[in-house]
Amino acid sequence: MDNSAPSPPLSLEEVLEIYLLCFEAAVAALPPFSLAYAMSCQYDDVDVPVWMLWDTDDLDDPPADPFSLSFPPEYVVDGLMKKDMCDWFCFLLESEVDRKLRELFGARVRWLQCCPRIPFLLATRSGEHQLEIPTHSVLLVTRCDGRMAVMDGTLQQFGWPRETWLQSWNDFLTTRVNTREQPCYLFASDEDRESARELATETDGGFWEVAQERMTELFGELDWEELKNLGTVERVERVKRQAEDKFAGANEEACERYDREQGRE
């Protein structure tokens, strides 16, 4: 006779962490930013310090004295991995996370766009609109009892520590939203979602279109019953491996598809 007690259900935070790991595996499948130089700057029309970043394609216009520059702090390097990816985080996860949390907890999830209160700005030398503080996208989770939390999958781009990826709404609003701007947050519209869908075929060589297809497959392959029965460390490692395997070669597939499409034009 099996006297073992059934495993308790996963908590809402544990479920969200699984989806965060899936997104992080997708990001890791992209080639990293090829950082050549980084310089801390101040601009009169930007309210926060700016890290100006040169990649290896910008070397025809290097900093004035590049050899005097030290290597940037770790938070800049970490932030580059998630820079400008918050819309993709919400685009890939919103619908599925909403579906799963409704099923398990009676909660709902919505894509929220806010004016972030950031300690610094990462600006690439060759990018557009780099000296403008961007709108930031997160997922707002509303529990069945009305309590709200914010899931932020790209918080490292602003130097915020990864372990704070899930915050209460009040903590997020008071520490990470620029409430001087009005409105300081809005829900994404259907037009925003459609725009992201269209941009997915072009941005990063069409990577996000391939990522969406593979992410949908991954969601269908997650064994939630098995994950529930694993300890925290085992569960995290299992999801990481499964997600990394799913996104292996995604960038190469996107490049091949993009080249084929360009060849037809």
C-alpha positions, 0 to 999 in steps of 0.5 A: 500500500502506498502511504505517500502523501500527494504532492501539494499543488504548485504555488502561483509564484512557482507556476510563474517562475516556470514561464519566466525560465521559458522566456529566459531560454528564448532570450539566451538563444539570441546572439549576445550584443557584441560589446566593444566599448561602454562609457558612462555619460550625462545628457542635459535632456536625459534625467538619468545617467546614460551608458553609451554602448558601442558594438563591434559594428560601431568601431568606425566611430569609436569613443574619443579615448577608448583605451582609457575606458574600463570594462563596464560593471556587471549590471550593464552586461547583464542588462544588455541581455534583456534590453528592449525585450519587454514587449517580446516578454509580454507578447510571448507569455501573456495569453498562455500565462493568463490561460494557466492562471485562470485554470489553476487559481482563478487569476487573470493576467494582462499586459501592462505598459508603464513609465519606469523610474529607472536608475540609468539608461542603456543606449546603443550607439547605432540604435534609434531613439536611444536617449529616450526613456522607454515605456516598460512592459510587464504582466499584471497578475490579478488574483481572484481575491483582488490582490495584484502582483507584477511579473517583470521578465526583463528587469535586469535592463534597468539594473533591478535584481533578478530575484525581484522579478515578482512584486506586489502591485504596491511595491512595483508602483511605488518603487519602479513607476514614474508616477509624475508622468500621467498616465503613468501606466496603461494596458496594452491594446489589441493594436499593440498586440497586432503590431508586435505580431507583425514586428516579430517577422522582422525584428532580430531577423525574424527571431521572435516569430520563430520563438513564438512558434517554439514557445507554443510547442514548449507550452504544450510539452510541459508536464505539469503533473511531473513538475509538481512532484519535483523539488524546487531545484529539480523543477528549475533544472528540468524546465531550463533543460527542456526550454534550452533544448526547445530553443536550440537552433532557433536563431539559425532557423530564423536567419534561414527563413528571413533570407528566403523571404528576402530572396522572394522580394 
